[in-house]
């Protein structure tokens, strides 16, 4: 990595940070949706009684 120009190194780091941020948001979104589905299924099966 020593022979890479500093600008390219910075671009690579920026790209990795953006990628990780995107993946994190995607996973959070998936977990939220799974949680909502799970909650809906629990209600449908009568497993949990409380008013929303």
C-alpha positions in Angstrom: 0.0 0.0 0.0 3.0 2.3 0.3 3.3 3.0 -3.5 -0.4 4.1 -3.8 -0.8 7.9 -4.2 -2.3 9.5 -1.1 -5.4 10.7 -3.1 -6.2 7.2 -4.1 -5.7 6.0 -0.5 -8.2 8.6 0.7 -10.7 7.7 -2.0 -10.4 4.0 -1.0 -10.9 4.8 2.6 -13.9 7.0 1.8 -15.4 4.3 -0.4 -15.0 1.7 2.4 -16.6 4.0 4.9 -19.6 4.7 2.5 -19.9 1.0 1.8 -20.0 0.1 5.5 -22.5 2.9 6.3 -24.7 1.6 3.5 -24.5 -2.0 4.7 -25.3 -0.9 8.2 -28.4 1.0 7.2 -29.6 -1.9 5.0 -29.2 -4.4 7.9 -30.9 -2.1 10.3 -33.8 -1.7 7.8 -34.0 -5.5 7.4 -34.0 -6.0 11.2 -36.8 -3.4 11.6 -38.9 -5.1 9.0 -38.3 -8.6 10.5 -39.3 -7.2 13.9 -42.5 -5.7 12.5 -43.3 -9.0 10.7 -42.6 -11.0 13.9 -44.7 -8.6 15.9 -47.6 -9.0 13.4 -47.3 -12.8 13.5 -47.3 -12.8 17.3 -50.5 -10.7 17.3 -52.1 -13.0 14.6 -51.4 -16.1 16.7 -52.8 -14.4 19.8 -49.5 -14.8 21.6 -49.5 -11.3 23.0 -52.3 -9.2 24.2 -51.9 -5.5 24.6 -53.5 -2.4 23.0 -51.6 -0.3 20.4 
